[in-house]
Amino acid sequence: MAGTIHILPVSPPPIELNLLDRLSADLAGLLQMQCHVHIDDFEAGFAFDTHRGQTYSTAVLARLAEVRVSAGDIVLGVTEADLFVPVLTFVFGEAQYPGKAAVISAARLREEFYGLPADAEKLRGRLLKEAVHEIGHTRGLGHCDDWQCVMVSSHRVERLDLKGAEFCAGCRKALSGA
């Protein structure tokens, strides 16, 4: 894939920049794309729903889509906020399909969310899978039937743990336009 991935920290709450740096390195290695972590927070308090105690991901996504980047670049917002869309209890992320913007949340990817001890490596792998999945949507990929493909739909963290971080042969072919 061509272009640059612009990773933006979305707050509140603040997200650790070192987590974004690791995600950037992982994405660059896996997707063979340049990644740039922006240090200024992208403010998303406007999308917080006090009734649900969650942040409306579609509203954040719309604002991320307004960020000016070069043609072919991707804007990836990463947040600690628990994300939702009205028809679901939560989402791990959301992306324009196709488009240039995506947002992912670390909240439900953390073991601590489920009352378990922190696991930095598990979080790192989950963030990478969710980021690649949403980036795939920005490039026009839908959900895949291959349970090992990163593009398979995951509505539970256990399912996310089972799939791989890479595109299957069919999705790679679709991305290459062949």
PyMOL CGO cylinders between C-alpha atoms (Angstrom):
from pymol import cmd
from pymol.cgo import CYLINDER

trace = [
    CYLINDER, 0.00, 0.00, 0.00, 1.19, 3.49, -0.78, 0.3, 1, 1, 1, 1, 1, 1,
    CYLINDER, 1.19, 3.49, -0.78, 0.89, 6.61, 1.34, 0.3, 1, 1, 1, 1, 1, 1,
    CYLINDER, 0.89, 6.61, 1.34, 1.63, 7.53, 4.92, 0.3, 1, 1, 1, 1, 1, 1,
    CYLINDER, 1.63, 7.53, 4.92, -0.32, 6.58, 8.04, 0.3, 1, 1, 1, 1, 1, 1,
    CYLINDER, -0.32, 6.58, 8.04, -0.76, 9.60, 10.32, 0.3, 1, 1, 1, 1, 1, 1,
    CYLINDER, -0.76, 9.60, 10.32, -1.40, 8.37, 13.88, 0.3, 1, 1, 1, 1, 1, 1,
    CYLINDER, -1.40, 8.37, 13.88, -3.20, 10.90, 16.05, 0.3, 1, 1, 1, 1, 1, 1,
    CYLINDER, -3.20, 10.90, 16.05, -3.70, 10.59, 19.81, 0.3, 1, 1, 1, 1, 1, 1,
    CYLINDER, -3.70, 10.59, 19.81, -7.41, 11.13, 20.48, 0.3, 1, 1, 1, 1, 1, 1,
    CYLINDER, -7.41, 11.13, 20.48, -8.37, 12.43, 23.93, 0.3, 1, 1, 1, 1, 1, 1,
    CYLINDER, -8.37, 12.43, 23.93, -9.85, 12.52, 26.48, 0.3, 1, 1, 1, 1, 1, 1,
    CYLINDER, -9.85, 12.52, 26.48, -8.57, 10.46, 28.18, 0.3, 1, 1, 1, 1, 1, 1,
    CYLINDER, -8.57, 10.46, 28.18, -4.93, 10.82, 27.12, 0.3, 1, 1, 1, 1, 1, 1,
    CYLINDER, -4.93, 10.82, 27.12, -3.16, 7.87, 25.50, 0.3, 1, 1, 1, 1, 1, 1,
    CYLINDER, -3.16, 7.87, 25.50, 0.51, 7.07, 26.08, 0.3, 1, 1, 1, 1, 1, 1,
    CYLINDER, 0.51, 7.07, 26.08, 2.71, 8.24, 23.21, 0.3, 1, 1, 1, 1, 1, 1,
    CYLINDER, 2.71, 8.24, 23.21, 5.05, 5.26, 23.64, 0.3, 1, 1, 1, 1, 1, 1,
    CYLINDER, 5.05, 5.26, 23.64, 2.08, 2.99, 22.86, 0.3, 1, 1, 1, 1, 1, 1,
    CYLINDER, 2.08, 2.99, 22.86, 1.55, 4.95, 19.64, 0.3, 1, 1, 1, 1, 1, 1,
    CYLINDER, 1.55, 4.95, 19.64, 5.25, 4.76, 18.81, 0.3, 1, 1, 1, 1, 1, 1,
    CYLINDER, 5.25, 4.76, 18.81, 5.17, 0.94, 19.10, 0.3, 1, 1, 1, 1, 1, 1,
    CYLINDER, 5.17, 0.94, 19.10, 2.01, 0.79, 16.99, 0.3, 1, 1, 1, 1, 1, 1,
    CYLINDER, 2.01, 0.79, 16.99, 3.67, 3.00, 14.37, 0.3, 1, 1, 1, 1, 1, 1,
    CYLINDER, 3.67, 3.00, 14.37, 6.71, 0.72, 14.18, 0.3, 1, 1, 1, 1, 1, 1,
    CYLINDER, 6.71, 0.72, 14.18, 4.52, -2.40, 13.99, 0.3, 1, 1, 1, 1, 1, 1,
    CYLINDER, 4.52, -2.40, 13.99, 2.32, -0.94, 11.24, 0.3, 1, 1, 1, 1, 1, 1,
    CYLINDER, 2.32, -0.94, 11.24, 5.31, 0.27, 9.22, 0.3, 1, 1, 1, 1, 1, 1,
    CYLINDER, 5.31, 0.27, 9.22, 6.90, -3.16, 9.38, 0.3, 1, 1, 1, 1, 1, 1,
    CYLINDER, 6.90, -3.16, 9.38, 3.75, -5.11, 8.55, 0.3, 1, 1, 1, 1, 1, 1,
    CYLINDER, 3.75, -5.11, 8.55, 2.22, -2.85, 5.88, 0.3, 1, 1, 1, 1, 1, 1,
    CYLINDER, 2.22, -2.85, 5.88, 5.48, -1.45, 4.47, 0.3, 1, 1, 1, 1, 1, 1,
    CYLINDER, 5.48, -1.45, 4.47, 4.09, 2.07, 4.80, 0.3, 1, 1, 1, 1, 1, 1,
    CYLINDER, 4.09, 2.07, 4.80, 5.54, 5.17, 6.38, 0.3, 1, 1, 1, 1, 1, 1,
    CYLINDER, 5.54, 5.17, 6.38, 3.96, 6.03, 9.72, 0.3, 1, 1, 1, 1, 1, 1,
    CYLINDER, 3.96, 6.03, 9.72, 4.08, 9.33, 11.56, 0.3, 1, 1, 1, 1, 1, 1,
    CYLINDER, 4.08, 9.33, 11.56, 2.91, 9.82, 15.15, 0.3, 1, 1, 1, 1, 1, 1,
    CYLINDER, 2.91, 9.82, 15.15, 1.54, 13.29, 15.81, 0.3, 1, 1, 1, 1, 1, 1,
    CYLINDER, 1.54, 13.29, 15.81, 2.12, 14.52, 19.34, 0.3, 1, 1, 1, 1, 1, 1,
    CYLINDER, 2.12, 14.52, 19.34, -0.73, 17.03, 19.59, 0.3, 1, 1, 1, 1, 1, 1,
    CYLINDER, -0.73, 17.03, 19.59, -3.91, 15.54, 20.99, 0.3, 1, 1, 1, 1, 1, 1,
    CYLINDER, -3.91, 15.54, 20.99, -6.97, 15.44, 18.76, 0.3, 1, 1, 1, 1, 1, 1,
    CYLINDER, -6.97, 15.44, 18.76, -9.76, 16.61, 21.06, 0.3, 1, 1, 1, 1, 1, 1,
    CYLINDER, -9.76, 16.61, 21.06, -12.87, 14.40, 20.94, 0.3, 1, 1, 1, 1, 1, 1,
    CYLINDER, -12.87, 14.40, 20.94, -14.72, 15.44, 24.08, 0.3, 1, 1, 1, 1, 1, 1,
    CYLINDER, -14.72, 15.44, 24.08, -17.53, 16.72, 21.85, 0.3, 1, 1, 1, 1, 1, 1,
    CYLINDER, -17.53, 16.72, 21.85, -18.42, 13.09, 21.00, 0.3, 1, 1, 1, 1, 1, 1,
    CYLINDER, -18.42, 13.09, 21.00, -18.73, 11.87, 24.60, 0.3, 1, 1, 1, 1, 1, 1,
    CYLINDER, -18.73, 11.87, 24.60, -22.21, 10.59, 25.43, 0.3, 1, 1, 1, 1, 1, 1,
    CYLINDER, -22.21, 10.59, 25.43, -22.82, 11.17, 29.16, 0.3, 1, 1, 1, 1, 1, 1,
    CYLINDER, -22.82, 11.17, 29.16, -25.78, 8.77, 29.21, 0.3, 1, 1, 1, 1, 1, 1,
    CYLINDER, -25.78, 8.77, 29.21, -23.71, 5.86, 27.87, 0.3, 1, 1, 1, 1, 1, 1,
    CYLINDER, -23.71, 5.86, 27.87, -20.38, 6.93, 29.35, 0.3, 1, 1, 1, 1, 1, 1,
    CYLINDER, -20.38, 6.93, 29.35, -18.80, 6.26, 25.94, 0.3, 1, 1, 1, 1, 1, 1,
    CYLINDER, -18.80, 6.26, 25.94, -17.53, 8.19, 22.93, 0.3, 1, 1, 1, 1, 1, 1,
    CYLINDER, -17.53, 8.19, 22.93, -19.50, 8.13, 19.67, 0.3, 1, 1, 1, 1, 1, 1,
    CYLINDER, -19.50, 8.13, 19.67, -16.97, 6.82, 17.15, 0.3, 1, 1, 1, 1, 1, 1,
    CYLINDER, -16.97, 6.82, 17.15, -18.80, 7.99, 14.02, 0.3, 1, 1, 1, 1, 1, 1,
    CYLINDER, -18.80, 7.99, 14.02, -18.64, 11.61, 15.20, 0.3, 1, 1, 1, 1, 1, 1,
    CYLINDER, -18.64, 11.61, 15.20, -14.90, 11.28, 15.89, 0.3, 1, 1, 1, 1, 1, 1,
    CYLINDER, -14.90, 11.28, 15.89, -14.42, 9.64, 12.50, 0.3, 1, 1, 1, 1, 1, 1,
    CYLINDER, -14.42, 9.64, 12.50, -16.14, 12.54, 10.73, 0.3, 1, 1, 1, 1, 1, 1,
    CYLINDER, -16.14, 12.54, 10.73, -13.78, 15.04, 12.37, 0.3, 1, 1, 1, 1, 1, 1,
    CYLINDER, -13.78, 15.04, 12.37, -10.72, 12.90, 11.65, 0.3, 1, 1, 1, 1, 1, 1,
    CYLINDER, -10.72, 12.90, 11.65, -11.76, 12.90, 7.99, 0.3, 1, 1, 1, 1, 1, 1,
    CYLINDER, -11.76, 12.90, 7.99, -11.37, 16.70, 8.01, 0.3, 1, 1, 1, 1, 1, 1,
    CYLINDER, -11.37, 16.70, 8.01, -7.65, 16.47, 8.88, 0.3, 1, 1, 1, 1, 1, 1,
    CYLINDER, -7.65, 16.47, 8.88, -5.62, 17.61, 5.89, 0.3, 1, 1, 1, 1, 1, 1,
    CYLINDER, -5.62, 17.61, 5.89, -3.17, 15.05, 4.57, 0.3, 1, 1, 1, 1, 1, 1,
    CYLINDER, -3.17, 15.05, 4.57, -1.76, 14.18, 1.16, 0.3, 1, 1, 1, 1, 1, 1,
    CYLINDER, -1.76, 14.18, 1.16, -3.78, 12.10, -1.28, 0.3, 1, 1, 1, 1, 1, 1,
    CYLINDER, -3.78, 12.10, -1.28, -3.43, 8.41, -0.48, 0.3, 1, 1, 1, 1, 1, 1,
    CYLINDER, -3.43, 8.41, -0.48, -2.57, 9.02, 3.19, 0.3, 1, 1, 1, 1, 1, 1,
    CYLINDER, -2.57, 9.02, 3.19, -4.51, 7.59, 6.11, 0.3, 1, 1, 1, 1, 1, 1,
    CYLINDER, -4.51, 7.59, 6.11, -5.49, 9.35, 9.35, 0.3, 1, 1, 1, 1, 1, 1,
    CYLINDER, -5.49, 9.35, 9.35, -5.65, 6.84, 12.23, 0.3, 1, 1, 1, 1, 1, 1,
    CYLINDER, -5.65, 6.84, 12.23, -6.97, 8.15, 15.54, 0.3, 1, 1, 1, 1, 1, 1,
    CYLINDER, -6.97, 8.15, 15.54, -6.08, 6.08, 18.60, 0.3, 1, 1, 1, 1, 1, 1,
    CYLINDER, -6.08, 6.08, 18.60, -7.87, 6.61, 21.90, 0.3, 1, 1, 1, 1, 1, 1,
    CYLINDER, -7.87, 6.61, 21.90, -8.32, 5.21, 25.39, 0.3, 1, 1, 1, 1, 1, 1,
    CYLINDER, -8.32, 5.21, 25.39, -12.01, 6.18, 25.24, 0.3, 1, 1, 1, 1, 1, 1,
    CYLINDER, -12.01, 6.18, 25.24, -14.57, 3.38, 25.05, 0.3, 1, 1, 1, 1, 1, 1,
    CYLINDER, -14.57, 3.38, 25.05, -16.17, 3.74, 21.61, 0.3, 1, 1, 1, 1, 1, 1,
    CYLINDER, -16.17, 3.74, 21.61, -19.72, 3.00, 20.48, 0.3, 1, 1, 1, 1, 1, 1,
    CYLINDER, -19.72, 3.00, 20.48, -22.12, 3.31, 17.58, 0.3, 1, 1, 1, 1, 1, 1,
    CYLINDER, -22.12, 3.31, 17.58, -25.83, 3.54, 18.43, 0.3, 1, 1, 1, 1, 1, 1,
    CYLINDER, -25.83, 3.54, 18.43, -26.76, 0.03, 17.26, 0.3, 1, 1, 1, 1, 1, 1,
    CYLINDER, -26.76, 0.03, 17.26, -23.93, -1.71, 19.18, 0.3, 1, 1, 1, 1, 1, 1,
    CYLINDER, -23.93, -1.71, 19.18, -22.86, -1.83, 22.82, 0.3, 1, 1, 1, 1, 1, 1,
    CYLINDER, -22.86, -1.83, 22.82, -19.30, -0.96, 21.79, 0.3, 1, 1, 1, 1, 1, 1,
    CYLINDER, -19.30, -0.96, 21.79, -16.85, -1.04, 18.89, 0.3, 1, 1, 1, 1, 1, 1,
    CYLINDER, -16.85, -1.04, 18.89, -13.09, -1.63, 18.90, 0.3, 1, 1, 1, 1, 1, 1,
    CYLINDER, -13.09, -1.63, 18.90, -12.84, 0.78, 15.98, 0.3, 1, 1, 1, 1, 1, 1,
    CYLINDER, -12.84, 0.78, 15.98, -14.52, 2.29, 12.96, 0.3, 1, 1, 1, 1, 1, 1,
    CYLINDER, -14.52, 2.29, 12.96, -13.35, 3.43, 9.54, 0.3, 1, 1, 1, 1, 1, 1,
    CYLINDER, -13.35, 3.43, 9.54, -14.55, 5.16, 6.42, 0.3, 1, 1, 1, 1, 1, 1,
    CYLINDER, -14.55, 5.16, 6.42, -15.30, 2.56, 3.77, 0.3, 1, 1, 1, 1, 1, 1,
    CYLINDER, -15.30, 2.56, 3.77, -13.47, 3.51, 1.62, 0.3, 1, 1, 1, 1, 1, 1,
    CYLINDER, -13.47, 3.51, 1.62, -11.86, 6.72, 2.75, 0.3, 1, 1, 1, 1, 1, 1,
    CYLINDER, -11.86, 6.72, 2.75, -8.90, 8.13, 4.58, 0.3, 1, 1, 1, 1, 1, 1,
    CYLINDER, -8.90, 8.13, 4.58, -9.94, 8.08, 8.25, 0.3, 1, 1, 1, 1, 1, 1,
    CYLINDER, -9.94, 8.08, 8.25, -10.18, 5.45, 10.96, 0.3, 1, 1, 1, 1, 1, 1,
    CYLINDER, -10.18, 5.45, 10.96, -10.33, 5.40, 14.75, 0.3, 1, 1, 1, 1, 1, 1,
    CYLINDER, -10.33, 5.40, 14.75, -9.49, 2.60, 17.19, 0.3, 1, 1, 1, 1, 1, 1,
    CYLINDER, -9.49, 2.60, 17.19, -9.77, 2.30, 20.95, 0.3, 1, 1, 1, 1, 1, 1,
    CYLINDER, -9.77, 2.30, 20.95, -7.39, 0.63, 23.38, 0.3, 1, 1, 1, 1, 1, 1,
    CYLINDER, -7.39, 0.63, 23.38, -10.04, 0.57, 26.14, 0.3, 1, 1, 1, 1, 1, 1,
    CYLINDER, -10.04, 0.57, 26.14, -11.53, -2.89, 25.55, 0.3, 1, 1, 1, 1, 1, 1,
    CYLINDER, -11.53, -2.89, 25.55, -8.27, -4.23, 24.14, 0.3, 1, 1, 1, 1, 1, 1,
    CYLINDER, -8.27, -4.23, 24.14, -6.66, -3.98, 27.58, 0.3, 1, 1, 1, 1, 1, 1,
    CYLINDER, -6.66, -3.98, 27.58, -6.78, -7.02, 29.85, 0.3, 1, 1, 1, 1, 1, 1,
    CYLINDER, -6.78, -7.02, 29.85, -7.49, -4.67, 32.77, 0.3, 1, 1, 1, 1, 1, 1,
    CYLINDER, -7.49, -4.67, 32.77, -10.88, -3.86, 31.24, 0.3, 1, 1, 1, 1, 1, 1,
    CYLINDER, -10.88, -3.86, 31.24, -11.88, -7.48, 31.97, 0.3, 1, 1, 1, 1, 1, 1,
    CYLINDER, -11.88, -7.48, 31.97, -10.46, -7.51, 35.50, 0.3, 1, 1, 1, 1, 1, 1,
    CYLINDER, -10.46, -7.51, 35.50, -7.25, -9.29, 34.46, 0.3, 1, 1, 1, 1, 1, 1,
    CYLINDER, -7.25, -9.29, 34.46, -3.61, -8.27, 35.00, 0.3, 1, 1, 1, 1, 1, 1,
    CYLINDER, -3.61, -8.27, 35.00, -2.11, -5.93, 32.40, 0.3, 1, 1, 1, 1, 1, 1,
    CYLINDER, -2.11, -5.93, 32.40, -0.43, -7.65, 29.44, 0.3, 1, 1, 1, 1, 1, 1,
    CYLINDER, -0.43, -7.65, 29.44, 1.55, -5.19, 27.31, 0.3, 1, 1, 1, 1, 1, 1,
    CYLINDER, 1.55, -5.19, 27.31, 2.31, -7.70, 24.54, 0.3, 1, 1, 1, 1, 1, 1,
    CYLINDER, 2.31, -7.70, 24.54, -1.31, -8.79, 24.21, 0.3, 1, 1, 1, 1, 1, 1,
    CYLINDER, -1.31, -8.79, 24.21, -2.38, -5.13, 24.02, 0.3, 1, 1, 1, 1, 1, 1,
    CYLINDER, -2.38, -5.13, 24.02, 0.28, -4.47, 21.39, 0.3, 1, 1, 1, 1, 1, 1,
    CYLINDER, 0.28, -4.47, 21.39, -0.94, -7.34, 19.22, 0.3, 1, 1, 1, 1, 1, 1,
    CYLINDER, -0.94, -7.34, 19.22, -4.60, -6.38, 19.61, 0.3, 1, 1, 1, 1, 1, 1,
    CYLINDER, -4.60, -6.38, 19.61, -3.93, -2.75, 18.71, 0.3, 1, 1, 1, 1, 1, 1,
    CYLINDER, -3.93, -2.75, 18.71, -2.00, -3.82, 15.62, 0.3, 1, 1, 1, 1, 1, 1,
    CYLINDER, -2.00, -3.82, 15.62, -4.78, -6.17, 14.46, 0.3, 1, 1, 1, 1, 1, 1,
    CYLINDER, -4.78, -6.17, 14.46, -7.49, -3.58, 15.00, 0.3, 1, 1, 1, 1, 1, 1,
    CYLINDER, -7.49, -3.58, 15.00, -5.47, -0.86, 13.26, 0.3, 1, 1, 1, 1, 1, 1,
    CYLINDER, -5.47, -0.86, 13.26, -4.74, -3.07, 10.23, 0.3, 1, 1, 1, 1, 1, 1,
    CYLINDER, -4.74, -3.07, 10.23, -8.41, -4.12, 10.10, 0.3, 1, 1, 1, 1, 1, 1,
    CYLINDER, -8.41, -4.12, 10.10, -9.65, -0.53, 10.03, 0.3, 1, 1, 1, 1, 1, 1,
    CYLINDER, -9.65, -0.53, 10.03, -6.94, 0.51, 7.54, 0.3, 1, 1, 1, 1, 1, 1,
    CYLINDER, -6.94, 0.51, 7.54, -8.18, -2.33, 5.33, 0.3, 1, 1, 1, 1, 1, 1,
    CYLINDER, -8.18, -2.33, 5.33, -11.64, -0.78, 5.40, 0.3, 1, 1, 1, 1, 1, 1,
    CYLINDER, -11.64, -0.78, 5.40, -10.21, 2.61, 4.35, 0.3, 1, 1, 1, 1, 1, 1,
    CYLINDER, -10.21, 2.61, 4.35, -8.75, 0.83, 1.33, 0.3, 1, 1, 1, 1, 1, 1,
    CYLINDER, -8.75, 0.83, 1.33, -12.14, -0.64, 0.40, 0.3, 1, 1, 1, 1, 1, 1,
    CYLINDER, -12.14, -0.64, 0.40, -11.91, -4.10, 1.97, 0.3, 1, 1, 1, 1, 1, 1,
    CYLINDER, -11.91, -4.10, 1.97, -15.05, -5.53, 3.53, 0.3, 1, 1, 1, 1, 1, 1,
    CYLINDER, -15.05, -5.53, 3.53, -15.19, -8.27, 6.14, 0.3, 1, 1, 1, 1, 1, 1,
    CYLINDER, -15.19, -8.27, 6.14, -13.59, -11.56, 5.13, 0.3, 1, 1, 1, 1, 1, 1,
    CYLINDER, -13.59, -11.56, 5.13, -14.82, -15.13, 5.66, 0.3, 1, 1, 1, 1, 1, 1,
    CYLINDER, -14.82, -15.13, 5.66, -11.29, -16.44, 6.36, 0.3, 1, 1, 1, 1, 1, 1,
    CYLINDER, -11.29, -16.44, 6.36, -11.18, -16.73, 10.17, 0.3, 1, 1, 1, 1, 1, 1,
    CYLINDER, -11.18, -16.73, 10.17, -7.40, -16.17, 10.19, 0.3, 1, 1, 1, 1, 1, 1,
    CYLINDER, -7.40, -16.17, 10.19, -7.52, -13.00, 8.06, 0.3, 1, 1, 1, 1, 1, 1,
    CYLINDER, -7.52, -13.00, 8.06, -7.23, -9.65, 9.83, 0.3, 1, 1, 1, 1, 1, 1,
    CYLINDER, -7.23, -9.65, 9.83, -10.37, -8.57, 7.94, 0.3, 1, 1, 1, 1, 1, 1,
    CYLINDER, -10.37, -8.57, 7.94, -12.64, -11.12, 9.62, 0.3, 1, 1, 1, 1, 1, 1,
    CYLINDER, -12.64, -11.12, 9.62, -15.22, -9.36, 11.80, 0.3, 1, 1, 1, 1, 1, 1,
    CYLINDER, -15.22, -9.36, 11.80, -14.42, -9.40, 15.53, 0.3, 1, 1, 1, 1, 1, 1,
    CYLINDER, -14.42, -9.40, 15.53, -17.05, -8.39, 18.07, 0.3, 1, 1, 1, 1, 1, 1,
    CYLINDER, -17.05, -8.39, 18.07, -15.32, -10.00, 21.04, 0.3, 1, 1, 1, 1, 1, 1,
    CYLINDER, -15.32, -10.00, 21.04, -11.74, -9.63, 22.21, 0.3, 1, 1, 1, 1, 1, 1,
    CYLINDER, -11.74, -9.63, 22.21, -11.36, -13.42, 22.32, 0.3, 1, 1, 1, 1, 1, 1,
    CYLINDER, -11.36, -13.42, 22.32, -12.14, -13.54, 18.60, 0.3, 1, 1, 1, 1, 1, 1,
    CYLINDER, -12.14, -13.54, 18.60, -9.66, -10.77, 17.95, 0.3, 1, 1, 1, 1, 1, 1,
    CYLINDER, -9.66, -10.77, 17.95, -6.99, -12.87, 19.67, 0.3, 1, 1, 1, 1, 1, 1,
    CYLINDER, -6.99, -12.87, 19.67, -7.62, -15.81, 17.32, 0.3, 1, 1, 1, 1, 1, 1,
    CYLINDER, -7.62, -15.81, 17.32, -7.21, -14.03, 14.01, 0.3, 1, 1, 1, 1, 1, 1,
    CYLINDER, -7.21, -14.03, 14.01, -3.92, -13.03, 12.45, 0.3, 1, 1, 1, 1, 1, 1,
    CYLINDER, -3.92, -13.03, 12.45, -2.54, -9.55, 11.88, 0.3, 1, 1, 1, 1, 1, 1,
    CYLINDER, -2.54, -9.55, 11.88, -2.13, -10.00, 8.13, 0.3, 1, 1, 1, 1, 1, 1,
    CYLINDER, -2.13, -10.00, 8.13, -4.43, -9.99, 5.11, 0.3, 1, 1, 1, 1, 1, 1,
    CYLINDER, -4.43, -9.99, 5.11, -5.30, -13.36, 3.56, 0.3, 1, 1, 1, 1, 1, 1,
    CYLINDER, -5.30, -13.36, 3.56, -4.34, -14.03, -0.07, 0.3, 1, 1, 1, 1, 1, 1,
    CYLINDER, -4.34, -14.03, -0.07, -7.77, -12.89, -1.30, 0.3, 1, 1, 1, 1, 1, 1,
    CYLINDER, -7.77, -12.89, -1.30, -7.63, -9.61, 0.57, 0.3, 1, 1, 1, 1, 1, 1,
    CYLINDER, -7.63, -9.61, 0.57, -4.03, -8.99, -0.55, 0.3, 1, 1, 1, 1, 1, 1,
    CYLINDER, -4.03, -8.99, -0.55, -5.14, -9.56, -4.12, 0.3, 1, 1, 1, 1, 1, 1,
    CYLINDER, -5.14, -9.56, -4.12, -8.04, -7.12, -3.71, 0.3, 1, 1, 1, 1, 1, 1,
    CYLINDER, -8.04, -7.12, -3.71, -5.66, -4.51, -2.24, 0.3, 1, 1, 1, 1, 1, 1,
    CYLINDER, -5.66, -4.51, -2.24, -3.25, -4.86, -5.15, 0.3, 1, 1, 1, 1, 1, 1,
    CYLINDER, -3.25, -4.86, -5.15, -6.11, -4.35, -7.60, 0.3, 1, 1, 1, 1, 1, 1,
    CYLINDER, -6.11, -4.35, -7.60, -5.36, -7.61, -9.39, 0.3, 1, 1, 1, 1, 1, 1,
]
cmd.load_cgo(trace, "trace")
